[in-house]
């Protein structure tokens, strides 16, 4: 994807464009892991750029996808922000 290096270099628009492109392709090709990684990157960039609404939106999408796949790697950050999320999983 290369979105994070673009964002670090100060090119937020290109970083988001790259993530959006990767996300669309991942969804089209049913590549769940790539979709999760794209959502995770977009969430991180949104948080760092002070856009909590967008971060929550994409973070929830990633969390739902992670839950549907039975994976836990994307759940862990959500549980840190909302301990009740951990209780919901048990």
QUIHUSUL-V280274 format. One record per residue. N is the residue number from 1. RES is the residue in one letter. PSI is psi as a letter, one per 20 degrees, with the letter a starting at -180 (* if undefined). D_FIRST is the distance of its C-alpha to the first C-alpha in Angstrom with 2 decimals. Layout:
# QUIHUSUL-V280274
n=N res=RES psi=PSI d_first=D_FIRST
n=N res=RES psi=PSI d_first=D_FIRST
This chain:
# QUIHUSUL-V280274
n=1 res=X psi=g d_first=0.00
n=2 res=X psi=j d_first=3.79
n=3 res=X psi=g d_first=5.44
n=4 res=X psi=g d_first=8.14
n=5 res=X psi=h d_first=9.33
n=6 res=X psi=g d_first=9.64
n=7 res=X psi=g d_first=11.48
n=8 res=X psi=h d_first=13.54
n=9 res=X psi=i d_first=14.47
n=10 res=X psi=j d_first=15.83
n=11 res=X psi=m d_first=13.82
n=12 res=X psi=g d_first=13.52
n=13 res=X psi=g d_first=13.75
n=14 res=X psi=h d_first=10.85
n=15 res=X psi=g d_first=8.62
n=16 res=X psi=h d_first=10.15
n=17 res=X psi=g d_first=10.08
n=18 res=X psi=g d_first=6.35
n=19 res=X psi=g d_first=6.58
n=20 res=X psi=h d_first=9.80
n=21 res=X psi=g d_first=8.87
n=22 res=X psi=h d_first=6.69
n=23 res=X psi=g d_first=9.67
n=24 res=X psi=g d_first=12.19
n=25 res=X psi=g d_first=11.30
n=26 res=X psi=g d_first=11.32
n=27 res=X psi=g d_first=14.59
n=28 res=X psi=h d_first=15.99
n=29 res=X psi=j d_first=15.57
n=30 res=X psi=l d_first=16.65
n=31 res=X psi=n d_first=13.90
n=32 res=X psi=g d_first=14.92
n=33 res=X psi=h d_first=13.07
n=34 res=X psi=h d_first=9.59
n=35 res=X psi=g d_first=11.20
n=36 res=X psi=g d_first=12.52
n=37 res=X psi=h d_first=9.47
n=38 res=X psi=g d_first=8.03
n=39 res=X psi=h d_first=11.66
n=40 res=X psi=g d_first=12.05
n=41 res=X psi=g d_first=9.49
n=42 res=X psi=h d_first=11.13
n=43 res=X psi=g d_first=14.42
n=44 res=X psi=g d_first=14.16
n=45 res=X psi=h d_first=13.37
n=46 res=X psi=g d_first=16.18
n=47 res=X psi=g d_first=18.53
n=48 res=X psi=h d_first=18.08
n=49 res=X psi=j d_first=18.73
n=50 res=X psi=k d_first=21.79
n=51 res=X psi=m d_first=20.90
n=52 res=X psi=h d_first=22.27
n=53 res=X psi=g d_first=22.92
n=54 res=X psi=h d_first=19.32
n=55 res=X psi=g d_first=18.38
n=56 res=X psi=g d_first=21.20
n=57 res=X psi=g d_first=20.34
n=58 res=X psi=h d_first=16.80
n=59 res=X psi=g d_first=18.02
n=60 res=X psi=h d_first=20.85
n=61 res=X psi=g d_first=18.78
n=62 res=X psi=g d_first=16.83
n=63 res=X psi=g d_first=20.21
n=64 res=X psi=g d_first=21.87
n=65 res=X psi=g d_first=19.39
n=66 res=X psi=g d_first=19.72
n=67 res=X psi=g d_first=23.47
n=68 res=X psi=h d_first=23.69
n=69 res=X psi=i d_first=22.06
n=70 res=X psi=k d_first=24.38
n=71 res=X psi=q d_first=21.73
n=72 res=X psi=i d_first=22.31
n=73 res=X psi=h d_first=19.28
n=74 res=X psi=i d_first=18.17
n=75 res=X psi=h d_first=21.88
n=76 res=X psi=g d_first=22.75
n=77 res=X psi=h d_first=21.37
n=78 res=X psi=h d_first=23.06
n=79 res=X psi=h d_first=26.23
n=80 res=X psi=h d_first=26.26
n=81 res=X psi=h d_first=26.36
n=82 res=X psi=n d_first=28.74
n=83 res=X psi=h d_first=31.03
n=84 res=X psi=h d_first=32.51
n=85 res=X psi=h d_first=29.29
n=86 res=X psi=g d_first=30.17
n=87 res=X psi=h d_first=33.65
n=88 res=X psi=h d_first=32.41
n=89 res=X psi=i d_first=30.79
n=90 res=X psi=* d_first=34.01
